């Protein structure tokens, strides 16, 4: 398996239908206390069930942003 870069910061846009599908799969995994797997911009990511989930809200002038964040450490 190829080594992953230590640092990566990408944003991938999805259609509303694709986003809803991913959110449903994520919700099912969280509810079942299972690992969630997703591919983002060509890289597979495996999120453990022990990950911390938070919601962030930012405001800058007229622009606002909500981010659903999932954080974990790899052993």
N, CA, C and O atoms as a GROMACS GRO file, in nm:
protein
  300
    1UNK      N    1   0.084  -0.119   0.000
    1UNK     CA    2   0.000   0.000   0.000
    1UNK      C    3   0.088   0.124   0.000
    1UNK      O    4   0.182   0.133   0.080
    2UNK      N    5   0.060   0.221  -0.088
    2UNK     CA    6   0.142   0.342  -0.093
    2UNK      C    7   0.130   0.422   0.036
    2UNK      O    8   0.025   0.422   0.101
    3UNK      N    9   0.239   0.490   0.073
    3UNK     CA   10   0.238   0.574   0.192
    3UNK      C   11   0.154   0.698   0.168
    3UNK      O   12   0.158   0.757   0.060
    4UNK      N   13   0.079   0.737   0.270
    4UNK     CA   14  -0.002   0.858   0.261
    4UNK      C   15   0.083   0.977   0.304
    4UNK      O   16   0.168   0.965   0.392
    5UNK      N   17   0.058   1.092   0.240
    5UNK     CA   18   0.126   1.214   0.281
    5UNK      C   19   0.086   1.249   0.424
    5UNK      O   20  -0.027   1.222   0.465
    6UNK      N   21   0.178   1.309   0.498
    6UNK     CA   22   0.147   1.348   0.636
    6UNK      C   23   0.047   1.462   0.640
    6UNK      O   24  -0.029   1.473   0.736
    7UNK      N   25   0.046   1.546   0.539
    7UNK     CA   26  -0.043   1.661   0.539
    7UNK      C   27  -0.130   1.661   0.413
    7UNK      O   28  -0.083   1.630   0.304
    8UNK      N   29  -0.256   1.694   0.432
    8UNK     CA   30  -0.349   1.702   0.318
    8UNK      C   31  -0.462   1.794   0.358
    8UNK      O   32  -0.512   1.786   0.470
    9UNK      N   33  -0.503   1.881   0.269
    9UNK     CA   34  -0.616   1.970   0.294
    9UNK      C   35  -0.688   1.991   0.162
    9UNK      O   36  -0.647   2.075   0.081
   10UNK      N   37  -0.795   1.916   0.140
   10UNK     CA   38  -0.871   1.927   0.015
   10UNK      C   39  -1.018   1.951   0.048
   10UNK      O   40  -1.066   1.914   0.155
   11UNK      N   41  -1.087   2.011  -0.044
   11UNK     CA   42  -1.231   2.029  -0.034
   11UNK      C   43  -1.292   1.968  -0.159
   11UNK      O   44  -1.248   1.995  -0.270
   12UNK      N   45  -1.394   1.888  -0.140
   12UNK     CA   46  -1.462   1.823  -0.252
   12UNK      C   47  -1.608   1.862  -0.247
   12UNK      O   48  -1.674   1.847  -0.144
   13UNK      N   49  -1.660   1.914  -0.357
   13UNK     CA   50  -1.800   1.953  -0.364
   13UNK      C   51  -1.884   1.838  -0.419
   13UNK      O   52  -1.840   1.763  -0.507
   14UNK      N   53  -2.006   1.825  -0.366
   14UNK     CA   54  -2.097   1.719  -0.408
   14UNK      C   55  -2.232   1.780  -0.441
   14UNK      O   56  -2.266   1.887  -0.392
   15UNK      N   57  -2.308   1.710  -0.524
   15UNK     CA   58  -2.446   1.751  -0.548
   15UNK      C   59  -2.524   1.725  -0.420
   15UNK      O   60  -2.480   1.649  -0.334
   16UNK      N   61  -2.641   1.786  -0.408
   16UNK     CA   62  -2.723   1.766  -0.289
   16UNK      C   63  -2.756   1.618  -0.271
   16UNK      O   64  -2.753   1.567  -0.159
   17UNK      N   65  -2.787   1.548  -0.379
   17UNK     CA   66  -2.821   1.406  -0.373
   17UNK      C   67  -2.702   1.322  -0.323
   17UNK      O   68  -2.719   1.235  -0.238
   18UNK      N   69  -2.582   1.350  -0.374
   18UNK     CA   70  -2.463   1.278  -0.329
   18UNK      C   71  -2.433   1.306  -0.182
   18UNK      O   72  -2.398   1.215  -0.107
   19UNK      N   73  -2.447   1.432  -0.141
   19UNK     CA   74  -2.421   1.471  -0.003
   19UNK      C   75  -2.517   1.401   0.093
   19UNK      O   76  -2.475   1.351   0.198
   20UNK      N   77  -2.644   1.397   0.057
   20UNK     CA   78  -2.744   1.331   0.140
   20UNK      C   79  -2.712   1.182   0.154
   20UNK      O   80  -2.724   1.126   0.263
   21UNK      N   81  -2.670   1.120   0.046
   21UNK     CA   82  -2.633   0.979   0.050
   21UNK      C   83  -2.516   0.954   0.147
   21UNK      O   84  -2.518   0.860   0.225
   22UNK      N   85  -2.416   1.040   0.140
   22UNK     CA   86  -2.300   1.026   0.229
   22UNK      C   87  -2.340   1.051   0.374
   22UNK      O   88  -2.295   0.979   0.464
   23UNK      N   89  -2.424   1.151   0.398
   23UNK     CA   90  -2.471   1.178   0.534
   23UNK      C   91  -2.551   1.062   0.591
   23UNK      O   92  -2.539   1.029   0.709
   24UNK      N   93  -2.632   0.998   0.507
   24UNK     CA   94  -2.711   0.882   0.553
   24UNK      C   95  -2.619   0.767   0.592
   24UNK      O   96  -2.640   0.703   0.696
   25UNK      N   97  -2.518   0.741   0.510
   25UNK     CA   98  -2.424   0.634   0.542
   25UNK      C   99  -2.348   0.665   0.670
   25UNK      O  100  -2.326   0.578   0.753
   26UNK      N  101  -2.307   0.792   0.685
   26UNK     CA  102  -2.236   0.834   0.806
   26UNK      C  103  -2.327   0.818   0.929
   26UNK      O  104  -2.284   0.765   1.031
   27UNK      N  105  -2.450   0.864   0.919
   27UNK     CA  106  -2.544   0.854   1.031
   27UNK      C  107  -2.565   0.708   1.069
   27UNK      O  108  -2.570   0.675   1.188
   28UNK      N  109  -2.578   0.621   0.972
   28UNK     CA  110  -2.596   0.478   1.000
   28UNK      C  111  -2.475   0.420   1.072
   28UNK      O  112  -2.490   0.343   1.166
   29UNK      N  113  -2.355   0.459   1.028
   29UNK     CA  114  -2.232   0.409   1.090
   29UNK      C  115  -2.222   0.460   1.235
   29UNK      O  116  -2.188   0.383   1.325
   30UNK      N  117  -2.251   0.586   1.257
   30UNK     CA  118  -2.245   0.643   1.392
   30UNK      C  119  -2.346   0.573   1.482
   30UNK      O  120  -2.314   0.534   1.594
   31UNK      N  121  -2.467   0.557   1.432
   31UNK     CA  122  -2.573   0.494   1.510
   31UNK      C  123  -2.541   0.349   1.546
   31UNK      O  124  -2.578   0.300   1.652
   32UNK      N  125  -2.470   0.281   1.455
   32UNK     CA  126  -2.434   0.140   1.476
   32UNK      C  127  -2.299   0.124   1.545
   32UNK      O  128  -2.254   0.012   1.566
   33UNK      N  129  -2.235   0.236   1.580
   33UNK     CA  130  -2.103   0.234   1.643
   33UNK      C  131  -2.002   0.158   1.558
   33UNK      O  132  -1.922   0.079   1.608
   34UNK      N  133  -2.006   0.186   1.426
   34UNK     CA  134  -1.916   0.120   1.331
   34UNK      C  135  -1.827   0.221   1.261
   34UNK      O  136  -1.858   0.340   1.255
   35UNK      N  137  -1.716   0.172   1.209
   35UNK     CA  138  -1.623   0.251   1.128
   35UNK      C  139  -1.694   0.302   1.004
   35UNK      O  140  -1.777   0.231   0.946
   36UNK      N  141  -1.662   0.426   0.961
   36UNK     CA  142  -1.718   0.484   0.840
   36UNK      C  143  -1.608   0.498   0.737
   36UNK      O  144  -1.501   0.552   0.767
   37UNK      N  145  -1.632   0.450   0.617
   37UNK     CA  146  -1.533   0.460   0.509
   37UNK      C  147  -1.589   0.548   0.398
   37UNK      O  148  -1.705   0.538   0.359
   38UNK      N  149  -1.502   0.637   0.349
   38UNK     CA  150  -1.541   0.730   0.243
   38UNK      C  151  -1.419   0.759   0.157
   38UNK      O  152  -1.305   0.753   0.205
   39UNK      N  153  -1.442   0.790   0.032
   39UNK     CA  154  -1.334   0.831  -0.057
   39UNK      C  155  -1.352   0.980  -0.085
   39UNK      O  156  -1.458   1.023  -0.128
   40UNK      N  157  -1.246   1.057  -0.060
   40UNK     CA  158  -1.250   1.202  -0.081
   40UNK      C  159  -1.139   1.240  -0.177
   40UNK      O  160  -1.021   1.219  -0.148
   41UNK      N  161  -1.176   1.296  -0.290
   41UNK     CA  162  -1.080   1.342  -0.391
   41UNK      C  163  -0.975   1.234  -0.419
   41UNK      O  164  -0.855   1.261  -0.423
   42UNK      N  165  -1.022   1.110  -0.439
   42UNK     CA  166  -0.934   1.002  -0.480
   42UNK      C  167  -0.863   0.926  -0.369
   42UNK      O  168  -0.792   0.829  -0.397
   43UNK      N  169  -0.880   0.966  -0.245
   43UNK     CA  170  -0.814   0.896  -0.134
   43UNK      C  171  -0.919   0.835  -0.042
   43UNK      O  172  -1.014   0.901  -0.001
   44UNK      N  173  -0.898   0.707  -0.011
   44UNK     CA  174  -0.989   0.638   0.081
   44UNK      C  175  -0.955   0.676   0.224
   44UNK      O  176  -0.838   0.678   0.264
   45UNK      N  177  -1.059   0.705   0.301
   45UNK     CA  178  -1.044   0.746   0.441
   45UNK      C  179  -1.131   0.653   0.526
   45UNK      O  180  -1.247   0.628   0.493
   46UNK      N  181  -1.074   0.604   0.633
   46UNK     CA  182  -1.146   0.516   0.724
   46UNK      C  183  -1.155   0.584   0.861
   46UNK      O  184  -1.054   0.609   0.925
   47UNK      N  185  -1.276   0.612   0.903
   47UNK     CA  186  -1.300   0.688   1.026
   47UNK      C  187  -1.346   0.593   1.135
   47UNK      O  188  -1.449   0.527   1.120
   48UNK      N  189  -1.272   0.585   1.245
   48UNK     CA  190  -1.311   0.492   1.351
   48UNK      C  191  -1.437   0.537   1.424
   48UNK      O  192  -1.471   0.656   1.425
   49UNK      N  193  -1.505   0.443   1.485
   49UNK     CA  194  -1.628   0.476   1.557
   49UNK      C  195  -1.601   0.562   1.681
   49UNK      O  196  -1.693   0.621   1.736
   50UNK      N  197  -1.476   0.568   1.724
   50UNK     CA  198  -1.439   0.647   1.842
   50UNK      C  199  -1.407   0.793   1.809
   50UNK      O  200  -1.371   0.870   1.898
   51UNK      N  201  -1.421   0.832   1.682
   51UNK     CA  202  -1.391   0.969   1.641
   51UNK      C  203  -1.480   1.069   1.714
   51UNK      O  204  -1.592   1.037   1.752
   52UNK      N  205  -1.428   1.190   1.732
   52UNK     CA  206  -1.502   1.299   1.795
   52UNK      C  207  -1.575   1.378   1.687
   52UNK      O  208  -1.517   1.413   1.584
   53UNK      N  209  -1.702   1.404   1.712
   53UNK     CA  210  -1.785   1.474   1.614
   53UNK      C  211  -1.824   1.610   1.671
   53UNK      O  212  -1.867   1.620   1.785
   54UNK      N  213  -1.807   1.716   1.589
   54UNK     CA  214  -1.844   1.850   1.634
   54UNK      C  215  -1.903   1.929   1.517
   54UNK      O  216  -1.890   1.890   1.401
   55UNK      N  217  -1.967   2.039   1.551
   55UNK     CA  218  -2.022   2.130   1.451
   55UNK      C  219  -1.961   2.266   1.476
   55UNK      O  220  -1.960   2.315   1.589
   56UNK      N  221  -1.911   2.327   1.370
   56UNK     CA  222  -1.846   2.458   1.380
   56UNK      C  223  -1.925   2.560   1.297
   56UNK      O  224  -1.969   2.530   1.186
   57UNK      N  225  -1.943   2.679   1.352
   57UNK     CA  226  -2.010   2.787   1.280
   57UNK      C  227  -1.916   2.906   1.274
   57UNK      O  228  -1.861   2.949   1.375
   58UNK      N  229  -1.899   2.959   1.154
   58UNK     CA  230  -1.814   3.077   1.134
   58UNK      C  231  -1.894   3.185   1.065
   58UNK      O  232  -1.981   3.158   0.982
   59UNK      N  233  -1.864   3.310   1.100
   59UNK     CA  234  -1.927   3.424   1.036
   59UNK      C  235  -1.819   3.527   1.007
   59UNK      O  236  -1.736   3.557   1.093
   60UNK      N  237  -1.820   3.581   0.885
   60UNK     CA  238  -1.726   3.684   0.846
   60UNK      C  239  -1.802   3.782   0.757
   60UNK      O  240  -1.819   3.759   0.637
   61UNK      N  241  -1.846   3.890   0.817
   61UNK     CA  242  -1.926   3.986   0.741
   61UNK      C  243  -2.058   3.923   0.701
   61UNK      O  244  -2.134   3.878   0.786
   62UNK      N  245  -2.086   3.920   0.571
   62UNK     CA  246  -2.211   3.865   0.521
   62UNK      C  247  -2.204   3.714   0.498
   62UNK      O  248  -2.307   3.649   0.478
   63UNK      N  249  -2.084   3.657   0.500
   63UNK     CA  250  -2.069   3.514   0.474
   63UNK      C  251  -2.074   3.434   0.604
   63UNK      O  252  -2.018   3.474   0.706
   64UNK      N  253  -2.141   3.320   0.596
   64UNK     CA  254  -2.146   3.228   0.709
   64UNK      C  255  -2.115   3.087   0.661
   64UNK      O  256  -2.132   3.054   0.543
   65UNK      N  257  -2.068   3.006   0.754
   65UNK     CA  258  -2.028   2.870   0.718
   65UNK      C  259  -2.056   2.777   0.836
   65UNK      O  260  -2.031   2.813   0.951
   66UNK      N  261  -2.106   2.659   0.807
   66UNK     CA  262  -2.122   2.554   0.907
   66UNK      C  263  -2.041   2.435   0.859
   66UNK      O  264  -2.054   2.392   0.744
   67UNK      N  265  -1.958   2.383   0.948
   67UNK     CA  266  -1.877   2.265   0.915
   67UNK      C  267  -1.910   2.154   1.013
   67UNK      O  268  -1.912   2.176   1.134
   68UNK      N  269  -1.936   2.036   0.960
   68UNK     CA  270  -1.950   1.917   1.042
   68UNK      C  271  -1.812   1.854   1.044
   68UNK      O  272  -1.759   1.816   0.939
   69UNK      N  273  -1.752   1.843   1.161
   69UNK     CA  274  -1.615   1.795   1.171
   69UNK      C  275  -1.609   1.661   1.244
   69UNK      O  276  -1.679   1.639   1.342
   70UNK      N  277  -1.525   1.575   1.194
   70UNK     CA  278  -1.499   1.445   1.256
   70UNK      C  279  -1.349   1.435   1.274
   70UNK      O  280  -1.274   1.443   1.176
   71UNK      N  281  -1.302   1.417   1.396
   71UNK     CA  282  -1.158   1.414   1.425
   71UNK      C  283  -1.121   1.285   1.496
   71UNK      O  284  -1.195   1.232   1.579
   72UNK      N  285  -1.004   1.236   1.461
   72UNK     CA  286  -0.950   1.116   1.525
   72UNK      C  287  -0.800   1.114   1.506
   72UNK      O  288  -0.746   1.189   1.424
   73UNK      N  289  -0.734   1.029   1.579
   73UNK     CA  290  -0.589   1.010   1.562
   73UNK      C  291  -0.566   0.869   1.512
   73UNK      O  292  -0.634   0.775   1.552
   74UNK      N  293  -0.467   0.855   1.426
   74UNK     CA  294  -0.427   0.722   1.378
   74UNK      C  295  -0.317   0.669   1.468
   74UNK      O  296  -0.220   0.738   1.498
   75UNK      N  297  -0.334   0.548   1.507
   75UNK     CA  298  -0.232   0.485   1.593
   75UNK      C  299  -0.118   0.428   1.512
   75UNK      O  300  -0.024   0.372   1.569
   0.00000   0.00000   0.00000
